[in-house]
Amino acid sequence: MAITHVVRGDDHISNTPKQVLLYHAFGKTPPAFAHVPLIMGPDKQRLSKRHGATSVTEYQKQGYLPEAMFNFLALLGWGTGSNDELFTRDELIQRFNLEAISGGNAVFNTEKLDWFNHQHLLKLADHELIARLKGSGIGDRGSGIDARTSAILALLRPRCKKLTDFTDQLRPFFEDPSSYDPEAVKKHLATAGTKDHLLALKDAYAGAEWNEAELERVLRQLADARTVKAGMLIQGTRIAMTGRMVSPGLFEMLVLLGQETVIRRLDRLASQL
């Protein structure tokens, strides 16, 4: 078949002498053989399905970028001789050589893969990121990128390690929550008077200047006036906006949602308490 080089896992080393003898027996020139370390799971056992996804398409479904996976896999058992870790595909092709392959087995560390993916996500331009988010709501809004869209992406980028994280965290910016996390309601909204506090905040926000500093000042001033903890109003507002306890920076989010949406969602949550 005119194969000149064979690069494979070092679990095939024991096959190599027999194969070389077969080449000679047929009067053929053996290819050059190179054996590279195996990829192990965190338990130092050979990587298999018990460690999680083993198909590249499965990792793609989980929100990993192809360039991040390529970058991560290339550095398993091989190094560039520098402390640099982030490379494009072309840069890795330029630098790769067999001599730099290490002698020990490499460990597939999902946390490290997440780090690579986050770094590559941060490098994507807004229009590239939106193109990868088709089906998430924001990715289906046409090719134009307005200031609000760019601001939303900038707010979410530090928090999102995978494309699926964007899909989840983008939803509150484009639609009201369909329900509220029962644990969040039980933990932060069960105190007597919470409904009245949220309605008072709604009224205060109706006349507020719409910027982060002013929205925070109004909320904290209202908390002091009603002798409640600001954290209760902050968490209540977060639940009203997202339906859950976790979100990007609250006041940055309120600015991007807009006054009308914030007031509507506060009123909607209060009406259900």
N, C-alpha and C positions, 0 to 999 in steps of 0.2 A: 504493500500500500504506500510505499515511499515515505513512510514516517521517519523523520530525522531526530526528533526529540520527544521524550516521554517524561512528563513531570507529574508525579503522583504522590499519594500519601506514603509515609515511611512504613506502614503496615504491609507494603508490598515488597519490601527489600528482600525478603526470603524468596520471592518468585524470580528475582532478577537473574541470578546465576543460571537457573534452568533455561530462562528465555534467551540469554546470551548464547548458551550452548546450542539451542535450537537454531538461532540465526546462523551460527557457524556451520551447523550440520547442513543447512540449506545453501551454504555458500553465499550468504548475504552479510552485508555490513550491519552490525547492530546499531540502533539509534543511540544517541546520548541519553543516559538515564539520570534523572534527578529525583530525590525523594525529600518531601517536605513534611514538617511536623503536622500531626493531626490536630483538629480543633476539638477541644474538650468542653464539657459543660462545667458549671461552677463547682460541681462535686468531683472534678478531675476525671470523670468517666467520659468515654467517647460520646460526642454529641449525638443525641437521638431524640425521638418524639417525646420522650418523658421530660425533656428539658423545655418543652414548649414548641412553638412553630419551627419547622425545619424547611419550609418552602419559601422561596423568595416572594412568590405571589401572596402568600399569607402575611408576610411582613409588609407588603405593599398595602394590603387591606387594613392593617393595623395603623397605617399612617406614616410609614417610613419612606423617605425619599430614596430613589434609586442611587443618586450620587452619594448619599450618606452611607448607604449599605455597602456600596463599592469601596468607598474610602475606608470604612471600618474593617471590612474583610481583607483588604489588601495589606493592612498593618497587623494582621494576626500572624505571628511567626515571622514577620519581616519588618525591617526598619530602614529608614532613610539615612541613618547616621547623624541625624540632627534631632532637636527637640520639637521640630515642626510636626503637626499631626493632620492639619486640614489641607487637603489637596483636591484639585480637580482630577477628572479621569485622565486628561492629557498629561498633567504633571506627574501622575503616578506612572503612566506608561514611559515617560521620559526617564524617570529615576529608577525604575525597577531593574534589579539584577539578582541572579540566583545566589551570588556570593554573600548577600546580606541576609539570607534566610537563617534564622536562629536554629539551634540544635534541639531546643525543648519544645514540647507541645504547647499550643496556645489555648487560652481559656476564652470562651465566648461569653463576654460580660454584657448583659443586656443594659445595665446602667451606663456603660461606656457607649453602647450603641445609641442610647437615648441622647447622650451628650453630643455625639457626632450629628445626630439628626437635628437637634436644636441649633447647633452652629450653622448647619447648612440652611435651615429654615431662615435664620437671621440674615443670611447672605442673599436670599431671594429678593428681587425687586418686587414692589407691590403688584405690578401686573402679572409677574410670574407666579406669585403666591396665589392670586385670585384664580389664575388658570388651573392651579392644582386643586382648588377648592370647589370645583364644579359639583353641584348637587347639595351644597351646604347652605344655600340661600344667598350668601354674598357672592359666590362664584357664578351665579346665574343672573346677575344684574346687568349684564352687558359688559363691554370692554372699557367703558369710561371709568376713571378713578377720580372721584371727587374728594374734597378735603376731609369730609366726614369719614369716608371709607378708609383713607390713609391714616386718619387719627385712630380709628377703631383697630386697625391692624397694628399700629405702633403700640397701642395699649395692651394688646394681647400677645404680641411676639415674645416678651420676656417670660410669659407664663406657659407657653405652648411648646411642648417637646415633639409633638407629632401632629400631622394634619388632622387627625381625628380630634385632637384637643381643640383646634380651631373650630371645627364643626360644632362641637358641643358648646363652646363659649361664645360663639357668634349669635346663637339663637336669640338670646334676650335683646339684642340690638335691633331685631327685625320682627319680633312677635311677642305679645304678652304671654306670660307664663300660663300654661293651661291648668296647672295645679300647683300646690305648695307642699314642699317636703314636710311630712307629718312630724318628723323629729325636730325640724327647724321651728315649726309652729309651737310644738310642745315646750321647747327649750327657751324660746325668745318671745313668744306672743301670748303665753298663757296667763300673764299677770293681769290682775284687774286694772282697768283703765287704759290698757294698751290701745284699744280702738280709738278712744278719745285723743290720746297722744298722737296717733298717726293722722287723724283728721286735723288736729291742730297744726301738725307739720305741713300737711297738704295746703292748708290756708296760708301758712307763712311762706311757703314756696310760691304760691300764686302771685305774691307781690315782690319776690326776690329778684335781684340782679342775677343773671344766669352765668356765673363763673364759679370755678372750684372753691376759691377762698370764701366767697360770699355764701355759697350753699353750706359750707362747713360751719361758718360763723352763725348762720341762722339756726342750724340744727342744734349746735351747742348752747346757744343763747336760749332756745326754747326748752332744752333739757333743764337748764338751770332754773328757768322761770317755773317749770312744772315739777321741780325737785325730783327728777328721775335721772338715771345714768344716761349719758350720751350714747354709750354702747348699745343700750336697748333700742334707741331710735335708729342708730346706724344699722343694727342687725335687722330691725323691722323693715327699714327702707330697702335693705339688700334683698330680703325675702320678697318684698313687694315687686321689686324690679326683675328678679331672676327665678323666684320660686324656691330658692335654696340658700344655704348659709355661706356659700363660697362664690366670690366674684372678683373681677379686677378691682382696682382702687375705686371705691364707691363714688366719690365726688367727681372724678374724671368720667366715670360711667354716666352719672346723672347729666353732666353737660352734654355728652354725646347723644343721650336719649332724647333730650329736649324737654322743655317745660311741660308741654301738653301731655306727653307720654308719662312723665313722672307723676304728675298730678292724677292722671287717670288711673295709674297702677296703684298709687297709695289709696285712692278712694275705693278701688275694687277690692283690695285686700281688707281694708277696714270694714267693708260691707259684709265680709264673710266671717268676721270674728264674733 
